[in-house]
Amino acid sequence: MFGELQEPISLQEFAEITKKQLHAPNISLWRAGKEKHFPVKKVAVCGGSGSSLLPKVKGKADVFVSADFTYHTILESATPLIDAGHFLYGISRFRYIGKAFIRFFHRYFAF
């Protein structure tokens, strides 16, 4: 799923909002060489492991939120990644995440 924020926010702020809204005790942020104040406007989300989808996200999103990225995928990514672990697993969780993005990020997203 792709979404676009109405107004850009910093990568760090986006990561903090994502963690809070997923009620995740931990997430991992790979900045891919970007500064923590890198502006995020375009967002990609994938429930489950998103490593294989990274080539489809490249150039289309400022950050990719998924789970269980492989080590080499992380190191080679030019797109910042947020690994939310098992909080993004499964179809039912994916539906929840989609609803969570719409509900909690409504003030940011323009779908």
C-alpha positions as CSV (number, residue, x, y, z in Angstrom):
1,M,0.0,0.0,0.0
2,F,1.2,3.5,-0.8
3,G,0.1,6.7,0.8
4,E,1.1,10.3,0.7
5,L,1.3,12.6,3.7
6,Q,-0.5,15.9,3.3
7,E,2.5,17.7,4.8
8,P,6.0,16.3,5.0
9,I,7.3,15.3,8.5
10,S,10.8,14.2,9.5
11,L,11.9,10.6,9.2
12,Q,12.5,10.5,13.0
13,E,9.0,11.8,13.7
14,F,7.4,9.4,11.3
15,A,9.2,6.5,13.0
16,E,8.0,7.6,16.4
17,I,4.4,8.0,15.2
18,T,4.6,4.5,13.6
19,K,5.9,2.9,16.8
20,K,3.2,4.6,18.9
21,Q,0.3,3.8,16.6
22,L,1.3,0.1,16.2
23,H,1.7,-0.2,20.0
24,A,5.0,-1.8,19.2
25,P,7.6,-2.0,22.0
26,N,10.4,-1.7,19.5
27,I,10.9,-0.9,15.9
28,S,14.0,-0.6,13.8
29,L,14.8,2.5,11.7
30,W,17.4,2.2,8.9
31,R,17.9,5.7,7.6
32,A,19.8,4.6,4.5
33,G,22.2,7.4,4.8
34,K,19.5,10.0,5.3
35,E,19.5,12.5,8.2
36,K,16.9,12.0,10.9
37,H,15.3,15.3,9.7
38,F,14.9,13.9,6.1
39,P,11.4,14.9,4.9
40,V,8.9,12.1,4.5
41,K,5.9,12.6,2.3
42,K,5.5,9.3,0.3
43,V,5.1,6.1,2.4
44,A,4.9,2.4,1.4
45,V,3.6,-0.2,3.8
46,C,3.7,-4.0,3.5
47,G,2.3,-6.5,6.0
48,G,4.8,-9.3,6.6
49,S,8.3,-9.5,5.2
50,G,8.8,-6.7,2.7
51,S,12.4,-7.5,1.6
52,S,11.3,-8.9,-1.8
53,L,9.2,-5.8,-2.5
54,L,12.0,-3.2,-2.0
55,P,12.8,-2.9,-5.7
56,K,9.2,-2.0,-6.4
57,V,9.3,0.7,-3.7
58,K,12.6,2.3,-4.7
59,G,12.0,5.8,-6.0
60,K,8.3,5.7,-5.2
61,A,8.4,6.2,-1.4
62,D,10.4,8.2,1.0
63,V,10.2,5.4,3.6
64,F,9.1,1.7,3.6
65,V,7.3,0.3,6.6
66,S,7.3,-3.5,6.8
67,A,8.7,-6.4,8.8
68,D,11.6,-8.8,8.9
69,F,13.9,-7.2,6.4
70,T,16.9,-9.3,5.6
71,Y,20.4,-8.1,6.7
72,H,21.6,-7.6,3.1
73,T,18.4,-5.9,2.1
74,I,18.9,-3.4,4.9
75,L,22.5,-2.7,4.0
76,E,21.8,-2.3,0.3
77,S,18.6,-0.2,0.6
78,A,18.7,3.4,-0.6
79,T,15.2,3.9,0.8
80,P,14.8,4.4,4.6
81,L,13.2,1.3,6.2
82,I,11.1,0.9,9.3
83,D,11.1,-2.7,10.5
84,A,8.1,-3.1,12.8
85,G,8.7,-6.8,13.3
86,H,5.8,-9.1,14.0
87,F,3.5,-6.1,14.5
88,L,3.0,-6.1,10.7
89,Y,2.6,-9.8,10.1
90,G,-0.3,-11.6,8.5
91,I,-3.4,-10.5,6.5
92,S,-5.5,-9.7,9.5
93,R,-2.7,-7.5,10.9
94,F,-2.2,-5.9,7.4
95,R,-5.9,-4.9,7.4
96,Y,-5.4,-3.5,10.9
97,I,-2.4,-1.6,9.8
98,G,-4.3,-0.1,6.8
99,K,-7.1,1.0,9.2
100,A,-4.5,2.3,11.7
101,F,-2.8,4.4,9.0
102,I,-6.2,5.8,7.9
103,R,-7.5,6.3,11.4
104,F,-4.4,7.6,13.2
105,F,-2.6,9.3,10.4
106,H,-5.7,10.9,8.9
107,R,-4.4,14.3,9.6
108,Y,-1.3,13.5,7.6
109,F,-2.4,11.2,4.8
110,A,-4.2,12.1,1.5
111,F,-5.3,8.7,0.0
